[in-house]
Amino acid sequence: MNSMRTRIKICGLTREEDIDAAVSAGVDAIGFVFYPKSKRCLTPTRAAQLRRAVPAFVDVVALFVNPDPADVQAVLDQVGPELLQFHGDETPQDCARYHHRYLRAFRAGAPGLDTAEDLASYCRAYGEAAGWLFDSYSAGYGGSGHGFDHALLADVKGDPVSRPLILSGGLNPDNVAAAVQSVRPWAVDVSSGVEVEQGIKSSDRISFFVAAVHAADAKK
């Protein structure tokens, strides 16, 4: 019996009421997107306003895709996130330059990351990350709502240098329980799976998602 609780992050929040819903449901972290091509993208000023709705002991994660370092620094200065999340093609040096804790996201199934061995090999360069997040491969960078073959994580899970595994990509209230029981990740991360439209979350779907994760944990 594994009693480890699966942590939960809701990403792509844009409204105070959605933060309130996520916090009320008991999530561990919320994500703000700073990728200009995303409909969920925030300015540092707006994110700083939203940050004030986030209580103590709920982490704020700032998501970037191949950012200009000045843009990352502006978010660090104005928003003060607990974690940075790099979701593009950033090198280990790119991620480490801010001297701040970070998550590295990987698009499982992308060219060169389409076998379990290749994915695990690529991840090892990011041993300084606080966690490794696995999303599906799509034309964009995250938030597509598409899943991926979790068998690609087999070598990552068995790697002695693996960092805490965060499962993302196509999760929703209907499938997250099975994913948690199968993969047994450290955490799960959802965005489009709890939305009514891009950037607009559903409080009911957030509650159902969290309840499904808790139910899966109870069966471990």
For each residue, the residues with C-beta under 8 A, 3 or more apart:
1: 220
2: 184 220
3: 217 220
4: 217 220
5: 217
6: 180 185 186 187 188 213 216 217
7: 28 29 186 187 188
8: 26 27 28 29 187 188 190 209 210 213
9: 27 28 29 30 31 61 166 187 188 189 190
10: 13 18 22 27 29 30 31 189 190 191 194 201 206
11: 30 31 33 40 61 63 142 143 168 189 190 191
12: 31 33 38 40 143 191 192 195 198 199 201
13: 10 18 19 22 30 31 32 40 50 201
14: 18 40 42 50 199 200
15: 18 19 50 199 200 201
16: 19 20 50 53
17: 20 21 203
18: 10 13 14 15 21 22 200 201 203 206
19: 13 15 16 22 23 30 50 53 54
20: 16 17 23 24 53
21: 17 18 24 25 201 203 206 207
22: 10 13 18 19 25 27 30 201 206
23: 19 20 26 27 30 53 54 55 58
24: 20 21 203
25: 21 22 203 206 207 209 210
26: 8 23 210
27: 8 9 10 22 23 30 58 206 210
28: 7 8 9 58 59 187
29: 7 8 9 10 58 59 60 61 82 83 187
30: 9 10 11 13 19 22 23 27 54 58 59 60 61
31: 9 10 11 12 13 60 61 62 63 85 189 191
32: 13 42 47 50 51 60 61 62 63 79 81
33: 11 12 38 40 41 42 63 143
34: 41 42 44 47 62 63 64 67 71 72 75
35: 38 41 63 64 65 87 141
36: 41
37: 41 65 140 141
38: 12 33 35 41 140 141 142 143
39: 198 199
40: 11 12 13 14 33 143 191 198 199
41: 33 34 35 36 37 38
42: 14 32 33 34 46 47 50
43: 46 47
44: 34 47 48 74 75 77 78 79
45: 48 49 78
46: 42 43 49 50
47: 32 34 42 43 44 50 51 62 75 78 79
48: 44 45 51 52 78 79
49: 45 46 52
50: 13 14 15 16 19 32 42 46 47 53 54
51: 32 47 48 54 60 79 80
52: 48 49
53: 16 19 20 23 50
54: 19 23 30 50 51 58 60
55: 23 58
56:
57:
58: 23 27 28 29 30 54 55
59: 28 29 30 81 82 83
60: 29 30 31 32 51 54 79 80 81 82 83
61: 9 11 29 30 31 32 81 82 83 84 85 103
62: 31 32 34 47 72 75 76 79 81 83 84 85
63: 11 31 32 33 34 35 85 87 142
64: 34 35 67 71 72 75 84 85 86 87 88 90
65: 35 37 86 87 88 141 142
66: 88 89 90
67: 34 64 71 72 88
68: 71 72
69: 72 73 97 98
70: 73 74
71: 34 64 67 68 74 75
72: 34 62 64 67 68 69 75 76 84 98
73: 69 70 76 77 98
74: 44 70 71 77 78
75: 34 44 47 62 64 71 72 78 79 81
76: 62 72 73 79 80 81 84 98 100
77: 44 73 74 80
78: 44 45 47 48 74 75
79: 32 44 47 48 51 60 62 75 76
80: 51 60 76 77
81: 32 59 60 61 62 75 76 84
82: 29 59 60 61 101
83: 29 59 60 61 62 100 101 102 103 130
84: 61 62 64 72 76 81 95 98 100 101 102 103
85: 31 61 62 63 64 102 103 104 105 133
86: 64 65 90 94 95 102 103 104 105
87: 35 63 64 65 105 133 135 141 142
88: 64 65 66 67 141
89: 66
90: 64 66 86 94 95 104
91: 94 95 125
92: 95 96 125 126 128
93: 96 97
94: 86 90 91 97
95: 84 86 90 91 92 98 102 104 126 128 129
96: 92 93 99 102 128
97: 69 93 94
98: 69 72 73 76 84 95 102
99: 96
100: 76 83 84
101: 82 83 84 130
102: 83 84 85 86 95 96 98 128 129 130
103: 61 83 84 85 86 129 130 131 132 133 166
104: 85 86 90 95 123 126 129 131 132 133
105: 85 86 87 132 133 134 135 142 168
106: 110 113 119 122 123 132 133 134 135
107: 110 113 135 136 137 138 141
108: 113 119 134 135 136 137 148 149 152 153 169
109: 113 114 136 137 148 149 152
110: 106 107 113 114 137
111: 114
112: 118 122
113: 106 107 108 109 110 118 119 122 137 152
114: 109 110 111 118 119 152
115: 118 119 152
116: 119 120 151 152 153 154 155 156
117: 120 121 155
118: 112 113 114 115 121 122
119: 106 108 113 114 115 116 122 123 152 153 155 156
120: 116 117 123 124 155 156 159 162
121: 117 118 124
122: 106 112 113 118 119 125
123: 104 106 119 120 126 132 156 159 162 163
124: 120 121 127 159 161
125: 91 92 122
126: 92 95 104 123 129 132 163
127: 124 161 163
128: 92 95 96 102
129: 95 102 103 104 126 132 163
130: 83 101 102 103 163 164
131: 103 104 163 164 165 166 186 187
132: 103 104 105 106 123 126 129 156 162 163 164 165 166
133: 85 87 103 104 105 106 166 167 168 189
134: 105 106 108 148 152 153 156 165 166 167 168 169
135: 87 105 106 107 108 142 148 168 169 189
136: 107 108 109 144 146 147 148 168 169 170
137: 107 108 109 110 113 148
138: 107 144 146
139: 144
140: 37 38 143 144
141: 35 37 38 65 87 88 107
142: 11 38 63 65 87 105 135 168 191
143: 11 12 33 38 40 140 191 192 198
144: 136 138 139 140 169 170 192
145: 170 192 193
146: 136 138 169 170
147: 136 169 170 171 175
148: 108 109 134 135 136 137 152 169 170
149: 108 109 152
150: 153 167 179 182 183
151: 116 154
152: 108 109 113 114 115 116 119 134 148 149
153: 108 116 119 134 150 156 157 165 183
154: 116 151 157 158
155: 116 117 119 120 158 159
156: 116 119 120 123 132 134 153 159 162 165
157: 153 154 162 165 183
158: 154 155 162
159: 120 123 124 155 156 162
160:
161: 124 127
162: 120 123 132 156 157 158 159 165
163: 123 126 127 129 130 131 132
164: 130 131 132 186 187
165: 131 132 134 153 156 157 162 183 185 186 187
166: 9 103 131 132 133 134 185 186 187 188 189
167: 133 134 150 171 179 180 183 185 187 188 189
168: 11 105 133 134 135 136 142 171 188 189 190 191
169: 108 134 135 136 144 146 147 148
170: 136 144 145 146 147 148 175 193
171: 147 167 168 175 176 179 188 189 190 193 209
172: 175 176 190 193 194 205 209
173: 176 193 194 205 208 209 211 212
174: 212
175: 147 170 171 172 178 179
176: 171 172 173 179 180 188 190 193 209 212 213 216
177: 180 181 212 213 215 216
178: 175 181 182 216
179: 150 167 171 175 176 182 183 185 188
180: 6 167 176 177 183 184 185 188 213 216 217
181: 177 178 184 216 219 220
182: 150 178 179
183: 150 153 157 165 167 179 180
184: 2 180 181 220
185: 6 165 166 167 179 180 188
186: 6 7 131 164 165 166
187: 6 7 8 9 28 29 131 164 165 166 167
188: 6 7 8 9 166 167 168 171 176 179 180 185 213
189: 9 10 11 31 133 135 166 167 168 171
190: 8 9 10 11 168 171 172 176 193 194 209
191: 10 11 12 31 40 142 143 168 194 195
192: 12 143 144 145 195 198
193: 145 170 171 172 173 176 190 205 209
194: 10 172 173 190 191 201 202 205 206 209
195: 12 191 192 198 199 200 201 202 205
196: 200 201 202 205
197: 200
198: 12 39 40 143 192 195
199: 12 14 15 39 40 195
200: 14 15 18 195 196 197
201: 10 12 13 15 18 21 22 194 195 196 205 206
202: 194 195 196 205 206
203: 17 18 21 24 25 206 207
204: 207 208
205: 172 173 193 194 195 196 201 202 208 209
206: 10 18 21 22 25 27 194 201 202 203 209 210
207: 21 25 203 204 210 211
208: 173 204 205 211 212
209: 8 25 171 172 173 176 190 193 194 205 206 212 213
210: 8 25 26 27 206 207 213 214
211: 173 207 208 214 215
212: 173 174 176 177 208 209 215 216
213: 6 8 176 177 180 188 209 210 216 217
214: 210 211 217 218
215: 177 211 212 218 219
216: 6 176 177 178 180 181 212 213 219 220
217: 3 4 5 6 180 213 214 220
218: 214 215
219: 181 215 216
220: 1 2 3 4 181 184 216 217
